Amino acid sequence: MDDARRSDKATAVAAWEALFRAQVTVMRALNADFPGGEISFNEYDVCFNLSTQPGRRCRMRDLTGHLLLTQPSVSRLVERLASRGIVEKQPDPNDARGVVVALTAHGFDVYRSVAVQHARTIADQVGAGLDDDELRTLTELCTKLRVAAGGPDRDRRPRAVEAVSA
């Protein structure tokens, strides 16, 4: 292996470590300041992901793919949210074996209320060390990295911003 290739690996590893450590630090702060009176941080993640989907609904399998939880954990989380009327489970009209999870009107109201508060904390934490140009660059770089790693290439930002900017 030549020296240039080793340098590329070392640079990639250093970048990953910096990204990972920044993510852990910010996530800890966001968890600590999360306005969790009505829903937990993980429940919020479910609601956020549903809020970005057409009709605020998606298949359970697709929802699980968006979360950093196992399928059984997502199923339990959805059951808890359904028991409180925040989401509802429906049979998938295209596949009798599948389940569609939909954010209810009440669930969207709960999500939006929490999202507005949570967005302030995100802005404080993420915006603390970066100016607007750097935040835009960070967004572009993270999107490019996600797409290169095989993640979804669509930009979900407009719907998420729409939900919390009112």
C-alpha positions in Angstrom: 0.0 0.0 0.0 1.5 3.4 -0.9 1.8 6.4 1.4 -0.9 8.4 -0.4 -3.4 5.6 0.2 -2.4 5.3 3.9 -2.9 9.1 4.3 -6.4 8.8 2.7 -7.3 6.1 5.3 -5.9 8.1 8.2 -7.7 11.2 7.1 -11.0 9.2 6.7 -10.6 7.7 10.1 -9.8 11.0 11.7 -12.8 12.6 10.0 -15.1 9.7 11.2 -13.8 10.0 14.7 -14.4 13.8 14.8 -17.9 13.3 13.3 -18.8 10.5 15.7 -17.6 12.4 18.8 -19.4 15.6 17.7 -22.6 13.5 17.2 -22.3 11.8 20.6 -21.7 15.2 22.4 -24.6 16.9 20.6 -27.0 14.0 21.1 -26.2 13.9 24.8 -27.0 17.6 25.1 -30.2 17.2 23.1 -31.3 14.2 25.2 -30.6 16.2 28.4 -32.6 19.2 27.2 -35.4 17.2 25.4 -38.9 18.5 26.3 -40.1 15.0 27.0 -43.4 15.6 28.9 -45.6 14.0 26.3 -43.3 11.8 24.2 -39.8 10.4 24.7 -36.8 11.1 22.5 -37.3 7.8 20.6 -41.0 8.4 20.3 -40.2 11.8 18.9 -37.9 10.2 16.3 -40.8 8.0 15.2 -43.1 11.0 14.9 -40.5 13.0 13.1 -39.9 10.3 10.5 -43.7 9.9 10.0 -44.1 13.6 9.6 -41.7 13.6 6.6 -43.6 10.9 4.7 -46.4 11.5 2.2 -49.6 11.5 4.1 -47.6 11.2 7.4 -47.6 7.4 7.0 -45.3 4.6 6.0 -44.9 0.9 6.2 -43.6 -0.4 9.5 -40.6 -2.0 7.6 -39.7 1.4 6.1 -40.1 3.2 9.4 -37.7 0.7 11.0 -35.2 1.5 8.3 -35.1 5.2 9.3 -34.5 4.5 13.0 -31.5 3.3 14.9 -33.6 0.7 16.7 -34.2 -3.0 16.1 -37.5 -4.1 14.6 -38.9 -5.5 17.9 -38.0 -2.2 19.6 -39.8 -0.2 16.9 -42.8 -2.4 17.2 -43.0 -1.9 21.0 -42.5 1.9 20.5 -45.3 2.0 17.9 -47.6 0.0 20.2 -47.0 2.5 23.0 -47.7 5.5 20.7 -50.8 3.8 19.3 -52.2 3.2 22.8 -52.0 6.9 23.4 -53.6 7.9 20.1 -50.4 9.4 18.6 -50.2 6.9 15.8 -52.5 4.3 14.3 -51.6 1.0 12.7 -53.4 0.1 9.5 -53.3 -2.9 7.3 -51.1 -2.3 4.2 -53.5 -2.2 1.2 -50.7 -3.5 -1.1 -49.5 -6.3 1.1 -51.8 -8.1 3.6 -48.7 -9.1 5.6 -47.6 -5.5 6.1 -48.6 -2.8 8.5 -48.8 1.0 7.8 -48.1 3.3 10.7 -49.8 6.7 10.4 -49.3 9.8 12.5 -52.8 10.9 13.8 -53.9 14.5 13.9 -53.4 14.5 17.7 -50.0 12.9 17.2 -49.0 15.6 14.7 -50.1 18.3 17.2 -48.0 16.6 20.0 -45.0 16.2 17.6 -45.2 19.8 16.4 -45.4 21.2 19.9 -42.4 19.2 21.0 -40.5 19.9 17.7 -40.8 23.7 18.1 -39.2 23.4 21.5 -36.6 20.8 20.4 -35.7 22.9 17.4 -34.6 25.7 19.7 -32.2 23.4 21.5 -30.9 22.0 18.2 -30.3 25.5 17.0 -28.5 26.4 20.3 -26.3 23.2 20.2 -25.5 22.9 16.5 -25.4 26.6 15.9 -23.1 27.3 18.9 -19.9 26.7 17.1 -20.9 27.2 13.4 -22.1 30.2 11.4 -24.8 29.9 8.8 -22.4 29.2 5.9 -20.7 26.5 7.9 -24.1 25.0 8.8 -25.0 24.9 5.1 -21.7 23.3 4.3 -22.1 20.7 7.1 -25.6 19.8 5.7 -24.2 19.4 2.2 -21.3 17.3 3.4 -23.4 15.0 5.6 -25.9 14.6 2.8 -23.1 13.7 0.4 -21.7 11.2 2.9 -25.1 9.6 3.6 -25.8 9.2 -0.1 -22.3 7.8 -0.8 -22.8 5.3 2.0 -26.0 4.0 0.3 -28.6 6.0 2.3 -31.7 7.6 0.9 -30.8 10.4 -1.5 -33.9 12.5 -1.0 -33.7 15.7 1.1 -36.2 15.5 4.0 -35.2 18.9 5.3 -38.1 21.0 3.8 -40.8 19.0 5.5 -39.0 18.9 8.9 -38.4 22.6 8.8 -42.0 23.3 7.8 -43.2 21.3 10.8 -41.2 23.4 13.3 -41.0 26.9 11.8 -44.6 28.0 12.5 
